[in-house]
């Protein structure tokens, strides 16, 4: 991603978040612009593309004891079709075996999505719920190792 992607991603984030922000009385495009600008790092963000072009984005930041997932937006017309789960599964396979955290707007239907992905409620803030998915072992690497050992028997 590049700096030139900021405006299209800002527009996408507003379309994705609008209903929840309106419900919370916090739908302010200028505030959204400031918040997105503060966290916008093109090197950390990845585009989610499909036949129609840009369908979304996702970003992560690694800390010593967890991975923060943020900026995960899927074009509203592409939601509910398994794209978000597929993107998260692919990303999860690349991440270190650390807990993964995400903030979700209170009352958002996104919370149910994250619960289906194995996240659990941790704490509540003024407008967000913090959710976390516990660290998982990298079973695939162990299975590959076992398969190689059996082949040599």
C-alpha positions as CSV (number, residue, x, y, z in Angstrom):
1,X,0.0,0.0,0.0
2,X,1.1,3.6,-0.5
3,X,0.2,7.1,0.8
4,X,-2.1,7.5,-2.3
5,X,-4.3,4.7,-0.9
6,X,-5.2,6.8,2.2
7,X,-8.3,8.5,0.7
8,X,-9.9,5.3,-0.8
9,X,-9.3,3.5,2.5
10,X,-10.7,6.4,4.5
11,X,-13.8,6.3,2.3
12,X,-14.1,2.5,2.8
13,X,-13.7,2.8,6.6
14,X,-16.4,5.4,6.7
15,X,-18.8,3.2,4.7
16,X,-18.0,0.2,6.8
17,X,-18.3,1.9,10.2
18,X,-21.1,4.5,9.5
19,X,-24.0,2.5,10.9
20,X,-22.2,1.6,14.1
21,X,-20.8,5.1,14.5
22,X,-24.2,6.7,14.0
23,X,-25.7,4.3,16.5
24,X,-23.1,5.4,19.1
25,X,-23.6,9.1,18.2
26,X,-20.0,9.3,16.9
27,X,-20.3,9.6,13.2
28,X,-18.0,12.4,12.4
29,X,-16.1,12.1,9.1
30,X,-13.4,14.6,10.3
31,X,-12.8,12.6,13.5
32,X,-12.6,9.4,11.5
33,X,-10.1,11.1,9.2
34,X,-7.9,12.1,12.1
35,X,-8.1,8.7,13.8
36,X,-7.2,6.9,10.5
37,X,-4.4,9.3,9.8
38,X,-2.9,8.7,13.2
39,X,-2.8,4.9,12.6
40,X,-2.2,4.9,8.8
41,X,1.1,3.2,8.0
42,X,1.2,2.0,4.4
43,X,4.0,-0.4,5.2
44,X,1.8,-2.2,7.8
45,X,-1.4,-2.3,5.7
46,X,-2.3,-4.9,3.1
47,X,-4.9,-4.5,0.3
48,X,-7.6,-7.1,-0.1
49,X,-8.3,-7.1,-3.8
50,X,-10.8,-9.0,-6.0
51,X,-12.2,-8.8,-9.5
52,X,-13.8,-5.4,-8.8
53,X,-10.6,-3.9,-7.5
54,X,-10.0,-2.9,-3.8
55,X,-12.4,-4.9,-1.6
56,X,-10.7,-4.1,1.8
57,X,-7.6,-3.8,3.9
58,X,-6.1,-5.2,7.0
59,X,-3.1,-4.2,9.2
60,X,-1.2,-5.7,12.1
61,X,1.4,-4.5,14.6
62,X,3.5,-6.9,16.6
63,X,4.3,-6.2,20.2
64,X,6.4,-8.4,22.5
65,X,3.5,-10.3,23.9
66,X,0.7,-10.0,21.3
67,X,-0.2,-9.0,17.8
68,X,-2.6,-6.1,17.3
69,X,-5.0,-6.4,14.4
70,X,-6.5,-3.2,13.1
71,X,-7.8,-1.4,10.0
72,X,-9.7,-4.5,8.9
73,X,-12.4,-3.3,6.5
74,X,-14.3,-5.3,3.9
75,X,-16.4,-3.6,1.3
76,X,-20.0,-3.8,2.5
77,X,-21.1,-5.5,-0.7
78,X,-18.5,-8.2,-0.2
79,X,-19.3,-8.9,3.5
80,X,-21.1,-12.1,4.6
81,X,-19.5,-14.2,1.8
82,X,-16.6,-15.7,3.7
83,X,-14.0,-13.2,2.5
84,X,-13.2,-11.8,6.0
85,X,-12.8,-15.3,7.4
86,X,-10.5,-16.4,4.5
87,X,-8.4,-13.3,4.8
88,X,-8.0,-13.7,8.6
89,X,-7.2,-17.4,8.3
90,X,-4.4,-16.6,5.7
91,X,-3.1,-13.8,7.9
92,X,-3.2,-16.0,11.0
93,X,-1.0,-18.6,9.3
94,X,1.7,-15.9,8.8
95,X,1.6,-14.5,12.4
96,X,3.8,-15.5,15.2
97,X,2.3,-17.8,17.9
98,X,1.1,-14.9,20.1
99,X,-2.3,-13.8,21.2
100,X,-4.1,-11.6,18.7
101,X,-6.0,-8.5,19.9
102,X,-8.6,-6.4,18.2
103,X,-10.9,-3.5,19.3
104,X,-14.5,-3.8,18.1
105,X,-17.1,-1.0,18.3
106,X,-19.6,-1.8,21.1
107,X,-22.8,-3.5,19.7
108,X,-21.2,-4.0,16.3
109,X,-22.2,-7.2,14.4
110,X,-18.4,-7.5,13.8
111,X,-18.2,-8.8,17.3
112,X,-20.0,-12.0,16.3
113,X,-17.6,-12.4,13.4
114,X,-14.6,-12.2,15.7
115,X,-16.2,-14.6,18.2
116,X,-16.6,-17.1,15.4
117,X,-12.9,-16.7,14.7
118,X,-12.0,-17.7,18.2
119,X,-11.8,-14.3,19.9
120,X,-13.1,-13.7,23.4
121,X,-14.1,-10.5,25.2
122,X,-11.4,-9.1,27.4
123,X,-12.4,-5.7,28.5
124,X,-14.6,-2.7,27.7
125,X,-13.7,0.9,26.9
126,X,-15.9,3.9,26.3
127,X,-16.9,2.9,22.7
128,X,-15.0,-0.3,22.0
129,X,-14.7,-3.8,23.3
130,X,-11.2,-5.4,23.4
131,X,-11.2,-8.9,22.2
132,X,-8.4,-11.5,22.1
133,X,-7.7,-14.8,20.4
134,X,-5.3,-16.9,22.5
135,X,-1.9,-18.0,21.1
136,X,-2.0,-21.1,19.1
137,X,0.7,-23.7,18.4
138,X,1.8,-24.0,14.8
139,X,0.6,-27.6,14.3
140,X,1.2,-27.5,10.6
141,X,5.0,-27.3,11.1
142,X,4.9,-30.2,13.6
143,X,2.8,-32.2,11.2
144,X,5.2,-31.6,8.3
145,X,8.1,-32.7,10.6
146,X,6.2,-35.9,11.6
147,X,5.3,-36.7,8.0
148,X,9.0,-36.4,7.0
149,X,10.0,-38.6,9.9
150,X,7.4,-41.3,8.9
151,X,8.5,-41.2,5.3
152,X,12.1,-42.0,6.3
153,X,11.1,-45.0,8.5
